[in-house]
Amino acid sequence: MSFQTFWLIEPALDAKQLQALLGLVPYVWLALRCDWYQKARSQPPPAPVMSPRWLGGYQLLALLGRGASSDVYRAVGQDGTWALKLLKSTDPDLGLRLEREILLWKGLEHPGLVRLVDWGRDGGRYYLVMELVEGVSLRSELERRRAFSLEEAAGTLVRLIDTLQHTHRLGIIHRDLKPDNLLVTASGELKIADFGLARGFDDPSVTRTGETVGTPGYMAPEQITGAASLQPDPAVDRYALGVIAYELFTGVRPHEGNAAEIMLKHLSETPVAPGELRPALPPEISDGILALLDKEAPRRPTLGEFRRLLEPLVAAGSGAGCV
């Protein structure tokens, strides 16, 4: 059903169809609000050109990336060269959220995670100092190659699953998994970055009740409706894993469109089976990806169950990674 359908109710609709359409009205409003928010975030005011300078005990050498909420620089300090993430907001309340992120991040030592080494505040703006990963984002790799080989995709997903199993065992949910937050090193290893939306299983604080968080293309239905903020559940990471798996194997996401259209599709549409787009994909993996994308969180397979489906491909590719 297209997004425009919601603005035209034809007389031919029966009572059941009309009731179903009216039931989606709150989600249409939520999607429109999120679409506006995403557009606003994607167009931050231009930052002034900055010459290399010192921030805390670090000298900023080069701009590595610019986002809606932060800029990332290559920085050098007494102990080496790092990636320094300078947040744009000067909101005093940011300190609480940042301290929470740091507490979560520092407890997540793992080879598959970007390491946090320091943080501070300068001129009212907070910054994080992280391990500098020499490589590219998984998003860049997807844009360059569209789809991975079956063996490479499986190897990449197994690496991601192993890291997620570690964070979930510690009670931490990422909540914003996407190729942009996955970094591929020069040796083909995968590292998860950006725990800005991470949350503990039992943490009722910081996120407002009913608040929508995440990136529309990778959000679970319960994130879109806000239900996930009431009871944090690692199933949202498994849903995002399903989207990433779909994209790695087929070269496209399960749902496309603007933010509003994508969110409505996540709520109401079943995507085309990835095996139809890539016939060489083993049927059990295609079915497993669709199971991860189930609208009902309890029906999604565990990380271990999906990992076992990938193992034959990994063995065939001798553990092929991202490159």
N, C-alpha and C positions, 0 to 999 in steps of 0.2 A: 504494500500500500504506500503510495507516495505521500509526502508531507502535505501537498496541496489538498489531498482528499479531506483533510480535517476541516477545511474551510467551506466545503460544499457537501451538504447532506441531501442526497437525492430522495425524492418521494418513494422510490421503489424499495428503500431499505425497510426490512421488517423490524419488529420491536427488539428482537435479540441483537440484530446488527447495530441498531441505533444505540442500545444500551452499552454495547462494547465500545463504540466510538466515543460516547460520552464519558466512559470510564477512563479513557486516555487523555481527556482534556487537561487534568493537572500535570501530566507528563509533558504535554505540548508546551505548556507555560514554562515548566522547568527547563526544557530543552532550549526554548527561545532565550531564556535568561542566561543559560550556560553558553549559548552561541554568541550572545553579545559579550559575555565576560571573556570568552576565549579570544574574540577579535580585539577586545581592549587590551588583553595581555600581550597579544602578538604585535602590538604597535606601541611600544614604550617610547617616551620622549627620547630624542637623540642624546646620547651621552657626550660630554665634551671630550675632545681629543686630549689625551693625557700623556705627558712625557714621563719616562721612567722615573719613579719616585719611591720613597720608602713608606711602608705601611707597617706599623709595629716594628718588628725586627726584620722585615722582609723587603727587598727591593723588587718592584714590579718591572719585569723586562719586556714582556710582549703580551698583547691581548690574544687569548686562545679561543674565546667564544663569548658571545653576547646573547643573553636571554631576557625574558620579560622581567624577571625578578632579581637577576644577578649577572655579573660579568666574571669571567674566569681568566686569570692571568698566569703566565709562567713567572715564577718568583724565585729568588735565591735568598737563602738565609744562612745562618752560621753552619747548619748541619747538612746543607745540600740544596738541590733544586726541587721545587714543589709546584703544585697547582694551587693557586690562591683564589678562592671564590669570594668575591666582594658583593654583598647584598645591597640592593639599591634602596630598600626601605629604611627609613629612620624611625619607624614606629617603635615607641618604647616597649610595647607588648611583645615585640618580636623577640626580645631577650628570653622570655619564658619558653617560647616555642623552640628557640635555638638551643637553649640549655637541654631541653628534652631530646632534641635531635642528637646532640652530642653524647648524652648519656646512653642513648640507644646505640649509636654508631660505635662508641668506644668499647662496647661490650660485644662487638661482632667481629672479632679477629678471625679472618679466614682468607685463604689465597684468592678466593673468588670475589672478594670485596675490596673496593678502593679504601685504603687505610687513611684514617683521620689522624693528623699529627699535632695540630694546634688550632687555636681559635682566639679571637680577640675583638676589640672594638676600637675604632679610630674615627674621630670626627663625627660621632653619632652613628656610624655605619659599622655593622658587624662583618667579620670575615672568617672564613674557614680555610685552614691550610691542610691540603690533602696530598697523598701520594700522587706523583706525576706519572700518568700512564702514557707511555709512548705508543701511540696507535691511533685508531679511529673508532667512531661509534658504530654499533651494529646497523644503525640507520644509514650511515654512509656506505657501508658494505652492501646493503640492500638496494640502495639507489644506484650503485655501480653495477651490480650483477643481477638485480631483480630477484631471482630465486637461486638458492644454493643447491648443490648436488644433494641427493638423498642422504648420503653418508655424512656430508659436512653439516647438513641441517640437524641430523640426529646427534652428532657429536657435540654441536653447539648447545642443543637443548639439554643433553645429559649434564653438561657442565653447569648450565643454569639451574637445573633441578637440584644438583648436589649442593649448590650454594644456598638455594631456597630451603632445602631440608635443614641446613644448619641454622638459618635465621628462624625458621618456624620452631625448631626444637628449643630455641631460646625464648620463644614466645613473641617474636617480632614479625609483623606483617609489613611489607614494603608499601603497598597500596598504589604505586604509580609505576609499575613495571612496563617498559616499552623499549623499543630498540634505541631510542635516544639516550636512555639511561644505562645502556649496556656497552661497555668499552671492550674493544678487541685489541689485544696487545700485538706487538710485532711477531711474537712467537705463536700467535693463534690462541692464546688463553682468553677467557672471558671474565670480566669483572663487573659487578653491579655497583653503580654509583647513585648518588642523590637519595638520601634517606629523609628528605624534607617532609614527606607525608607519612613516614613510617609510624607505626603505632603498636603498642603491646596488646596482647589478646584481652587483657583485663583493664586496659587504660581508658577510663571514661572521660578523661580531661582533655583540655585544649581544643579538640574539634567540637564545634557547636552541634547540638542535637539536630539531626536532619540535614546537616550540611553536606553538599555534594563535593567530593574531592576526587581528583584523578584526571586522566586525559580521555576525552570522549571515545576515541577509537579503541581503547583498551579497558574501559570500565565495565565491571560486572553490573548486571541489572540492579542489584541491591545497592550499589554505589550511586547509581543514577537516581534512584528513588530516595536516597538518604538513609535507607534502613541499615546499611553497613556501619553508619556512625553510631547507631544505638548499641550494636553488639558486634565488635570487631571480629572478623572471621578470616582465617587464612585462605578460605575458598576464593576470595577476590583475587589473590595472587595466582591461584590455579586458573581462573578464568583468563587473566591477562596472559598467562603462559600459553593457553589455548590460542589466543589471538596471534601471539608471536610465532607459535608453531605453524599455524595456518599460513602466515606471511612468509616464513622461511621456506616452506615446501612449495608454495604456489606463486609467490611473488606479489600477491595482493592481500589486502586485509579482508576479513569476512564481510564487513559492511563498509561502504564508502558513502561520501556525501559531505555536506557541511555538518557542523557539530550537532545541530538540532536533528537532522535527518539520521545521523549515525546513532544517536542516543535512542531515538524511537525504534530503530531497527534492532538494537541490542535488546530492547524491551519486548518486541513483538514478532520478530522474524527469525526463522531458522536459516542459517547460511547454506549456500551450495556446498555439498560435501567436497572437501579438498581433493579426494580421489577422482572426482569428476573433472577437476581442472588439471590434475596431474595423474593420469591413469597408472603410471609406474609406481605410485605410492601404495605400499601394502594396505589392504582394506582395513586391517586391525588398527593401523595408525590413523587412517582417515576417520574411522569410527571413534577412536580415542580422542582425537582433536574435537570432534563434535560433542563428545561427552563432556570435555572440559568446558565447552561453551554452553552447557545446559543452563537454562534460565533459573533452575532451582539449585541453589548452592549444595544441599546435601547429596544431590545425585552426581556431582562432579567426582571423577576418580581422584584418588590420592596421588601425590607426587611419585611415590614408589610404584604404583600401578602403571602410570603412564611411562615411567622410566623403563620398566620391563618390556614394554612394547617396542621401545627404541633400540634395545640392546642388540638385536640381530643386525640392524643396519650399522651400528657402531662397530661391531665385530667385523663386519664386511669391509668397513673403511679403515680398520686398524685405529679407531679412535680419532678419525679426522676431525679437525677443529674448524675454526671460523675462516681460515685462509688457506 
